[in-house]
């Protein structure tokens, strides 16, 4: 479905409903694959200041657990909200009033693409810290074994200096410097 809309063609309101096509959701942690279709419904209506767009996005992605990297299903049930206002040259006072509102998008062409609003709605719905379970133990920092699967794990790859006094090597280096 094409998510580009000609605002000049809207008399009162227009409803757009369908599947949004996207290969994966690009996040700061990588590109997360979708586990189901991206269902979108957006209503665009004329308003006093321009055009108000509102609707929802529903889908699910696969995201690795922040602690143990196990794949986690993340449900996305997000809201799309935007106010499209025509950019008029010289209307500084009007722009300042609207600046205080959230999700105001100024347009110069009557054809607007809602794709960015749909992607934005999905991104803000993903938690900053995705966990497979609230008490996830994560990975061993030395060998990488999953501590959820091996709760009694004692790592034999711990560097020798990290056991006991963590500053032992620094103290030994200080003594050597003082001696000679």
BELPEQUI-V188613 format. One record per pair of residues at least 6 apart in sequence whose ideal C-beta (glycine too) atoms are under 8 Angstrom apart, sorted by the first residue. I is the first residue (numbers start at 1). GAP is how many residues later the second one is. D is the distance in whole Angstrom. If there is no record, write none. Layout:
i;gap;d
I;GAP;D
I;GAP;D
//
This chain:
i;gap;d
1;15;7
1;17;4
1;18;6
1;19;7
1;20;8
3;13;7
3;17;7
3;37;8
3;110;6
3;111;4
3;112;5
3;115;7
4;107;6
4;108;7
4;109;5
4;110;7
5;9;7
5;11;7
5;39;6
5;106;7
5;107;6
5;108;8
5;109;6
6;104;6
6;105;5
7;37;8
7;44;5
7;77;7
7;100;7
7;103;5
7;104;7
7;105;6
8;102;4
10;34;6
10;35;8
10;36;6
10;41;7
11;35;7
12;33;7
12;34;6
13;30;6
13;31;6
13;32;4
13;33;7
14;29;7
14;30;5
14;31;8
15;26;7
15;27;8
15;28;5
16;24;7
16;25;7
16;26;5
16;27;8
16;28;7
16;39;8
16;98;7
17;23;7
17;24;4
17;25;8
18;21;8
18;22;6
19;18;5
19;19;6
19;20;6
19;21;7
20;18;4
20;19;8
20;20;5
20;37;7
20;95;8
20;98;5
21;17;8
22;12;7
22;16;6
22;97;7
23;8;8
24;7;4
24;8;6
24;9;5
24;10;7
24;37;8
25;6;7
25;7;5
25;9;7
25;36;5
25;94;8
25;97;6
25;98;7
25;101;7
27;36;8
27;96;7
27;99;6
29;34;8
29;35;7
32;29;4
32;30;6
32;31;5
32;42;8
32;94;8
33;28;7
33;29;5
34;25;6
34;26;7
34;27;6
34;28;8
35;24;8
35;25;4
35;26;6
35;27;6
35;38;6
36;23;6
36;24;5
37;22;7
38;19;7
38;20;8
38;21;4
38;80;8
38;84;8
39;18;7
39;19;5
39;20;7
40;15;7
40;16;7
40;17;5
40;18;8
40;40;8
40;78;6
41;14;5
41;15;6
42;11;6
42;12;7
42;13;3
42;38;6
42;72;6
42;75;8
42;76;8
43;10;7
43;11;6
43;12;6
44;7;5
44;8;7
44;9;5
44;40;8
45;6;7
45;7;5
47;36;7
49;34;6
49;36;5
49;49;7
50;33;6
50;34;5
50;35;4
50;36;6
51;32;7
51;33;4
52;30;8
52;31;6
52;32;8
53;27;6
53;28;7
53;29;5
53;30;8
53;31;7
53;61;7
53;64;7
54;25;7
54;26;6
54;27;5
54;28;8
55;24;7
55;25;5
56;21;7
56;22;7
56;23;6
56;24;7
57;19;6
57;20;8
57;21;5
57;22;8
57;23;6
57;61;6
57;64;5
57;65;6
57;68;8
58;18;7
58;19;5
58;20;8
59;17;5
59;63;7
60;13;6
60;14;6
60;15;5
60;16;6
61;12;8
61;13;5
61;15;7
61;61;8
61;65;7
62;9;5
62;10;7
62;11;6
62;12;8
63;8;7
63;9;5
63;11;5
63;63;7
63;67;5
64;6;7
64;7;6
64;8;7
64;66;7
65;6;8
65;7;5
65;65;6
65;66;6
65;67;4
65;71;6
66;63;5
66;64;6
66;65;6
67;64;6
67;65;8
67;69;4
67;70;7
67;71;4
67;72;7
68;64;6
68;68;5
68;69;7
68;70;5
68;71;6
68;78;5
68;79;7
68;80;6
69;70;7
70;62;5
70;76;7
70;78;8
72;58;5
72;59;7
72;60;5
74;52;6
74;53;7
74;56;6
76;46;5
76;49;5
76;50;7
77;48;7
78;43;4
78;44;6
78;46;7
78;47;4
79;42;6
80;34;8
80;37;5
80;38;6
80;41;5
81;21;8
81;22;5
82;21;5
82;22;8
82;23;5
82;35;5
83;15;8
83;18;6
83;20;6
83;21;5
83;22;7
84;21;5
84;22;8
84;23;6
84;28;6
85;13;6
85;19;6
85;20;7
85;21;6
85;22;7
86;20;7
86;21;6
86;22;8
87;19;4
87;20;6
87;21;5
88;6;7
95;11;8
98;6;5
105;7;8
105;12;8
132;16;8
133;15;8
136;12;6
137;10;4
137;11;5
137;14;7
138;9;6
138;10;8
139;6;7
139;7;6
139;8;7
140;7;6
140;13;6
140;15;5
142;13;5
142;15;5
142;16;5
142;17;8
143;12;5
143;13;8
143;14;5
145;8;6
145;10;8
147;6;6
161;7;6
161;8;5
165;6;8
//
